[in-house]
Each structure stands twice: as structure tokens, then as C-alpha cells.
């Protein structure tokens, strides 16, 4: 085989086989979300990622650090979704609010959904010193503040109050869907959210 062919084959192999750190994070994201953080140990993650505990600990000092990095990745994904909604509805904060409600509503009714991963993690990790707690709290605080800014831009007379009402509605819907199902009260999220927004913009 020529050097060119060897390089091409090597490139294809690398494309098929992500680096260990990426594989570990991908597996952790799937297992933590489906089964819970406490239920999954590093052995299971390492095995599913096709590696071993030594390699896992080479990239993450502890399971707690792996959990924190897993949640940082999720937070970045959510941030990206907000940016995409802003791109789709530039200078239209009211439509951005509606789009976010619809996005959450669609996820809640998805049969594969187990709710908000960051909210789930907050329940599982009550210890304030856990490295993942600051990730969760910073993200949630940031989203609530982002809601407030959108509410203000949309013309709400009391943007902080509207932001709190929407935030509580959304967070509650995630949890409600897990206990009463996607067809329960959580299915009314979009309609209730729109009603709340309209009541503040009159």
C-alpha cells in the first residue's frame, strides 16, 4: 500500500474512532441521562467507551470532574440553541420567547426525554461543594437572566416578574412530565406560557 493510501486509510480510521476523551464524554452523556448520575460508575463508562479506568482518570481526575464536564457540555448545547433562536428571530424578542417555549414543549413530549438533565443533576447532587453544582447554578441563573432581558426587550412592564413566572413554568413542566407523563399538565406548557406572556404585554 502506498503512503498516500496508508494516510487515507488512517484518516478514515481516525474519523470512525474519536479520541478516548470524546468517547468517554459521549458515553457519560448517554448513560448519566438515561440512568442517573449516581447509578452509573466509572467502570461502566470506561467499558462502554471501549477504554479502561486508568485512561478515564487520565482525562478526568475523578467521577465528580467527569460529571461537571458532562454538564458543561450540556450547558453549552443549550446556549447554542438560544443563539440559534436569536439568529432565526433577530430583534424579535417576543418570537424568541415563543420559540423557546415551543422548543421545551417539543422536548417534553418526546418519548425519549427524561426531563432537563441539569435539573435532574441538581436533585442528585445536593452537596454544595460538588464541582458540578456551580455549573448547574451558573447555567440556570444565566438562563433566568436571559429570560428577563428578553422579557424587557419584548416590552413587559415587569420583566423580572414575567421571567420568574416563565422560568418556574418551564422548570415545573420538565419535572411534571416525568411524574405525570408528557400528556399530563406539562402538555399545556406552550399555551400557558403564551397566556402568561400576553398578560404582561397588554
C-alpha positions in Angstrom: 0.0 0.0 0.0 1.3 3.5 -0.9 2.0 6.2 1.7 -1.0 8.1 0.3 -3.3 5.1 0.7 -2.0 4.4 4.2 -2.7 8.0 5.2 -6.1 7.9 3.7 -6.9 4.7 5.5 -5.5 6.1 8.7 -7.7 9.2 8.3 -10.8 7.1 7.8 -9.9 5.1 10.9 -9.5 8.2 13.0 -12.8 9.6 11.7 -14.5 6.4 12.8 -12.8 6.3 16.2 -12.9 9.5 18.2 -10.2 10.1 20.8 -10.8 8.5 24.2 -11.8 11.7 25.9 -14.6 12.3 23.4 -15.8 8.7 23.6 -15.9 8.9 27.4 -17.9 12.1 27.4 -20.3 10.8 24.8 -20.9 7.6 26.8 -21.2 9.5 30.0 -23.8 11.9 28.5 -25.9 9.0 27.4 -25.7 6.8 30.5 -25.9 9.7 33.0 -29.0 11.0 31.3 -30.8 7.6 30.8 -29.9 6.1 34.2 -28.9 8.9 36.5 -25.5 10.0 37.7 -25.5 8.0 41.0 -26.5 4.8 39.2 -23.5 4.8 36.8 -20.0 4.1 37.9 -16.7 4.9 36.1 -16.2 1.2 35.3 -19.4 1.1 33.2 -18.5 4.3 31.4 -15.0 3.1 30.7 -16.2 -0.2 29.4 -18.9 1.3 27.2 -16.3 3.8 25.8 -14.0 1.0 24.8 -11.3 2.0 27.2 -10.3 1.5 30.9 -10.4 3.3 34.3 -6.8 4.3 34.0 -7.5 6.1 30.7 -10.6 7.7 32.1 -8.8 9.1 35.2 -6.0 10.3 32.9 -8.6 12.7 31.3 -10.8 13.3 34.4 -9.3 13.5 37.9 -12.5 12.0 39.4 -16.0 10.9 38.6 -17.1 14.3 40.0 -15.0 16.1 37.5 -16.4 14.0 34.7 -19.9 14.8 35.8 -19.0 18.5 35.9 -17.6 18.4 32.3 -20.7 16.4 31.2 -22.9 19.2 32.5 -20.7 21.9 31.0 -21.2 20.3 27.6 -25.0 20.2 28.1 -25.0 23.9 29.2 -23.0 24.8 26.0 -25.6 22.9 23.9 -28.4 24.9 25.5 -26.5 28.1 25.0 -26.2 27.2 21.3 -29.9 26.6 21.0 -30.6 30.1 22.4 -28.2 31.6 19.9 -29.9 29.8 17.1 -33.3 31.1 18.2 -31.9 34.6 18.3 -30.4 34.1 14.8 -33.8 32.9 13.5 -35.7 35.8 15.0 -33.3 38.7 15.1 -34.5 41.7 17.1 -37.8 39.9 17.8 -37.7 39.1 21.5 -41.4 38.1 21.6 -40.8 35.5 18.9 -37.7 34.3 20.7 -39.7 33.7 23.8 -42.3 31.8 21.9 -39.7 29.7 20.1 -38.0 28.8 23.4 -41.4 27.7 24.8 -42.0 25.6 21.7 -38.6 24.1 21.9 -39.1 23.0 25.5 -42.6 21.8 24.8 -41.4 19.6 21.9 -38.7 18.1 24.1 -41.2 17.4 26.9 -43.5 15.5 24.6 -40.6 13.5 23.2 -40.9 9.9 24.4 -37.1 9.6 24.9 -37.0 12.7 27.1 -36.1 12.3 30.8 -36.5 16.0 31.6 -33.9 18.6 31.9 -30.5 16.9 32.5 -29.2 19.9 34.6 -32.3 19.9 36.8 -32.1 16.2 37.3 -28.4 16.5 38.2 -29.3 19.2 40.8 -31.6 16.8 42.5 -29.0 14.0 42.5 -26.1 16.3 43.7 -27.3 18.3 46.7 -23.8 18.8 48.0 -22.9 22.5 47.5 -19.2 21.6 47.3 -19.7 19.3 44.3 -17.9 20.7 41.3 -21.0 20.2 39.2 -23.2 22.4 41.4 -21.6 25.6 40.3 -22.0 24.5 36.7 -25.7 23.9 37.2 -26.3 27.1 39.3 -24.4 29.3 36.9 -26.3 27.9 33.9 -29.7 28.2 35.5 -29.0 31.7 36.7 -27.8 32.7 33.3 -30.9 31.4 31.6 -33.2 33.1 34.0 -31.3 36.4 33.4 -31.6 35.8 29.7 -35.3 35.4 30.0 -35.5 38.7 31.9 -33.6 40.5 29.2 -35.9 39.1 26.5 -39.0 40.0 28.5 -37.8 43.6 28.9 -36.9 43.8 25.2 -40.4 42.5 24.4 -42.0 45.3 26.3 -43.0 43.7 29.5 -43.8 46.3 32.2 -42.4 43.9 34.9 -39.8 41.9 33.1 -38.3 40.3 36.2 -41.7 39.0 37.3 -42.5 37.7 33.8 -39.1 36.0 33.7 -39.7 34.3 37.1 -43.2 33.1 36.0 -41.8 31.6 32.8 -38.8 30.1 34.5 -41.0 28.4 37.1 -43.4 27.2 34.5 -40.7 25.7 32.3 -38.8 24.1 35.2 -42.0 22.8 36.7 -43.1 21.3 33.3 -39.9 19.4 33.0 -40.5 17.7 36.4 -44.2 17.3 35.9 -43.7 15.4 32.6 -41.6 12.8 34.5 -44.2 12.1 37.1 -47.5 12.6 35.2 -46.3 11.9 31.6 -45.9 14.0 28.6 -49.7 14.1 28.0 -50.4 15.5 31.5 -50.3 19.1 32.6 -46.9 19.6 31.1 -48.5 19.3 27.6 -50.1 22.7 28.3 -46.7 24.4 28.6 -46.8 26.4 25.4 -50.4 27.5 25.8 -49.9 28.6 29.4 -46.6 30.3 28.6 -48.2 32.3 25.8 -51.1 33.3 28.1 -48.6 34.5 30.7 -46.6 36.5 28.2 -49.7 38.1 26.7 -51.0 39.1 30.1 -47.7 41.0 30.7 -47.6 42.7 27.3 -51.1 44.2 27.4 
